[in-house]
Amino acid sequence: MTDQPTPSARRRFADALARHESHFDLTDAPGTSTLAAWFLGPKAENQQLLEDLVRSAVQAQADDRRELYPDDPVYVTEEMKRSEAYQQDVKNLRGEFETLLNSLRGSTPAWSYRFQGHMNWDLTLPGIAGYFAGMLYNQNNVAAEASPVTTLLEKAVGEDLCRLLGYAVGESWGHITCDGTVANLEAAWSARNLTYHPVAVAEAIRREAGLAAARDMTVPLPDGTERPLLELTPWQLVNLRPNTVLDLPTRLRNAYRLTDDQLNLVDRYTIQHLGYDSFRRFLKDEVEPGVILASATMHYSWPKAAAVLGIGRDNLLPVGVDLDARATVEARRELLDECLRLRRPVLLDVAVVGSTELSAVDPLAGILDLRDEYAQLGLGYPIHADAAWGGYFAAVKRPKPHNGKPRITPDLAMSRYVNEQYDALHRADSISIDPHKAGYVPYPAGGLCYRDKRQRDLIAMGAAYIDQGAPVDTNVGLFGVEGSKPGAAAAGVYLSHRVIRTDAGGYGRILGQALFNSKRFYAAVRTMARPGDPFTLATCQRIPAERAPHPDPTLVEEELAYISEHIVPKRNEELLGDHKAMKRLRELGSDQIIIGYAFNPVVDGRPNTSLKVANQLNEHIAQRLRLLPELVEPRTPQAHEMPPLIVTSSDFDPALHGREFIDAFCGRLGVVGEDPLTPVTYLISTTMDPWMTDTADGDFIPVLVEALRDTVVRCVEEMNLTP
């Protein structure tokens, strides 16, 4: 374990690093514009380029070893290399490595057009090269003494992520985590500490003689009034606005001339120091246990966070969703009213900006406005945007002129509704964002950004109130969940951002084209059933005609006919020239690039009406179209045992998604559940491929849809259903 640096060491490193910080600034990165040079390619078309990059990294590592301390002796001599033992060991190494390479050929082919499963795809070449080069140095970004270069790279990446999300650089702070789960855990941890921190400050001032000078301190309440801190009830103290809480250390230092030693007296009263069992005596039975609000479609990291932090999974309250799987403001309002009535503080309100199963975007703008409304009722709380999956889509909105020749695969803007939510991102108190998802870089590389960098101090493993005066953060590990973490991750993200900028000309271009391809894939799936086919289908995301309060079947059929005629068979160039079709295309599919759909068998010309039977069919299809362990053998060049299309599947849980959502989807599918608690099985396709509709042989979607249709037909036949 790396020893923590002393304060003097931190200052010394900070001074040295600050002199080199501007060298890694990403704001001046010009980026590049040729998407074909950004990835290895589905057939390893850029093999030579990747080999050159890797060879350069190895050469640079070797040169560094030879040139540093040049008079030091070697260990591996030429005589050793000529020995029989050495040569045999090298032979064994090569053999074991060859065995591993053969085994790895059974891995998920994420780079393939046919991979439509999970939210990962091919890796960017700069991401691979940067990670590989950083890995050779094996830097540990827990502290700058262990990673003097990659710490600066992480700082540059953190600032670039903040910039991407609309935060003000200098006021905000971002860093790399191993994944979104840890980022969300850290966000919940800091929010919990933020909520209870004013209670600790009030108790410390009341009890400690060294803080007596601040006993007349006043603070603004959420409703705009101002009251003496020590006159506030515990309920009022746990409902101050986040900015008010984060201002407390500065106000204590500046207005009351308190020293670092005096300010540090607060620490022994915090929930971080005492734990909830001892801390709750300060709440005087006036405040019930706190809660976290999160969409019913939340990632499983949120129950984990509630359990790990001692908040309890029962205190993680799911917010009901609408028919588009977006958590509603109305459902939130009901929960907030209940929290007010029972005096349960809201530790954190989580808006999902891209759910992991349907990439649904919650109404973040409305959620933020709702907080302002409830502030007038005395309820204050932080808001977190879980954009682990959706964060990089903000690049679509960061304008930059496109260079080079016009593309045949067009960039597609997000819908008006989704754009409104992304315009509100900068108002959230914290945001999780994963470069290893829509940033297309190697694992592990999650990320967390705070709108106000002072929020990180609330989870610092040290004296949070003491200002070290360091111009550069030299000890990233002081502020997060993780200790050791690879500097290679920072190097990979940094180089990828350097080459592929986080604007419309870089990542926005990749994701804009993926949006276009996803919506074209959705259109093809939605209209794939032919007359006489032994199945019907429903998509989780509705077409516009299905969004009416009482959809007209005639209008639904007319819209499907339009999609089938004017969108599905058209080449990209034709679509670009059809303004009406492009406008319609933007409204199809999901908020981002994950679609869900389910099939229902038809028996003797009549659609099945049993949800149980439909679930059996979709489970059968999912088994056929996922990479199963028994298939994980070294693949032959023909790959005859591989699925023709790789998707994944999930279930809608009535207890989480609600009867309205379940009944509407089952209605479109044409089935009825025998048991109201029966989950609904559906398939998921994630289209991260930016060039699927523009291959050397043209649009590849018809190949995928035909493979899907053949699989469905075969699975229906194998079920041997009878009327």
Steps between C-alpha positions, in 0.01 A plus 500: 500500500636844408578719800307825522722803431557756774354853462846639423551231236164586347593866478838415349346275239227756434755769423692270268193364325344842453794598282415215261121507530437710191681242288206263542219755463231356272337834416752563222479152346407544132371144468470313173213447259540162325278246669665221300826570688341479843433124525672175409203416278264198477754309290812646666548734205730719713713211624824654378419830668431332834816288471701817436348673803563204730853456365568870566376462859730202561792684339439809714489286813824326406673827418394647832646202688831528319536877520403545865802436726709393197794375709292245693575135406275263307366181651392293202828442319546359152657194663181443698295526182714231337452256789282193450288583806425854378410382150274226637323748728448741210359213295260416783398866528426518128303177517288612794443834335389329178257289702357813662465671162310201365272501805431870465359433154193374683437848643206720408569656157401850605652651185265313264200648318311202641570593863186679621515384860655694784614861522852449379647489152836536329769704676651817362856462374625789716324345799677167442838659430479739794395226740772264374771764532382598848471136606870439424587759766248345746418829669270509802280810496436490873757779548738707289806343663392174340388662173652843432390499135174306494366705793521803272335301222214413734463864599484601133242229430294603802491860378410388148212288631376795706523720191308242295219492759472878520676556832725802549864389502671630813183487707425133425705183540499164330702183530518146365355208691512133411137506384159659533413291805785654699420846359138467615609368839727801544222740394264346758774507764575869449130588485427319826786683671384830349147456636610437857798737505315810630390297804865423574602865457224618733590244767869583476439874533263441790734266689856613415648809666740536210207569268311737732570797275257359243202457733319796343542361147191521277417289194251533214213251497367342178201734500727808488474607863803519732525364854771450766660160449467397865127579503421257218329171574667177387239478220595846374869417523472190279309699237740781417587552135822330384672834429417622850662191651810525284542868592526424873878432521590817309261711704635361828856568393453845352221657707610368837877473443509138616822307458539162333537335840176658618312407184620144526301466823191456283627167369435307822127584479444386140316187394819409314679487836227370731286271285121529491429319828700753702417798277122466523497626860551845347174459305296479826232272355388789279641352177419156363756294298594661170405371155635495146260551210583332170316391189345153502734434206805579716826310458564227757785710639246709694373217722866412553580857605205512740610172658871586523436844656261361760210698353320173434339372183154561650587870510579507128164609361430416133330775301223378270552523124278600208431299186843603363677361812588848624453577869223758528493829687153410632624178661789695655259755640308227684821371659615849598164573663537179698854598606372837619216342694721240669803730535731276301790695348572441132869414500513494120262519206633301204398580143598229251640649180501188289374185670711189448220294345303744283721814511203701626576855616315623808354856493802657668390859432166435670670320789724801562205739482313278744780540752462878481127459567554281806768734633218742577351227719826457689632194317854527364707222344774429241424364152720249319483421128589137438642550152745210521359384169361823356761759597704490180188575293543859621773517233228492233393843626848658517530672163808476283522534121546167325815459298564289195253360250129468582416174670263243356393396849353824636522621857156503658401750765320380809128570534372833629404344834842340551679823405306685769629260763860529381468879512428462873794268578720780635243569775541154658724488808690194378512285188638152436639433152684192371770541235511121467141502374414767245860626513615176328814463714630193688370396841531612774410865444191635671472858613336740746471878475390748767350835402663650809839345567461564872253211518790254470636632832204349683635149436869585529709262710670784677429844638246624251488852644875555465604672178838369391531780248608254232450625142482140374322206662784267585308233685195392303455196725422732793157579356358175362396147584796336332857486616724357232381549144676483164660813361464320167126575506571874520754469218251315279218750555738795464639392163156407370368846596808659348440335164118477508373818658195506724295710259284452193804445281637216716298288741188684390565374150542138613189507717299707252561237235421224750172679576417504130583130465306405814189674376533333160538164674194575714297586189604174332420288808166672557386418145672163453193275524370387159150380413475137603788513749436290813560794734407856588721742690496811713777746571548642847546845347177611334469653155344852505150374407507269803573789738149644476286457814275265302697381195301460179588160345451643152751779562746251649478284186540805276814607687648150482430496126680833462800373698506180294490688170690825559762411763585130519599430134664835429872559468652757733540751218131469415396553859718808529314652207157429649432762767169343607654154541796635699267693728298182556818296559607727788182413687550124469681267737638585840628817663848373414606175329350206692173352380282229653252270328309176551337239275173315529425176314211471255318166495267420207480867410417616853747677729561327831339678796700338783787701649651176627526362145638827363763501777600146407548605138712803588711298743554243224605772253732656758670164556559469126638853462733532796856376540463199731787345702485179298586707191813641660749287313773623268298616200559361154537749215148403389359557851217265406391454862466873571156666513415687178416802717594564863243668726418488869175485697336616820164505678255773588411462868141610574603599852752750361365608162136516615181356358442789259830440323464120505138501381575743216791290375306174530213666316725586207636144508149357512535293818350484846682385813356211697658644816529880553847449649639315195802682350504571126802368306636714218810525281750787494715633215769763555633661182836667571625435147536834312543348154252210487290662226802600292722193459696425184199292390241755610241479777556196726171535689302278259746216573447540875123524479476196272713305750270613780187408304633154410584434864153604616328281238718201593436550873122516446516178299708330770246591767247286307203706612146376434175699515 
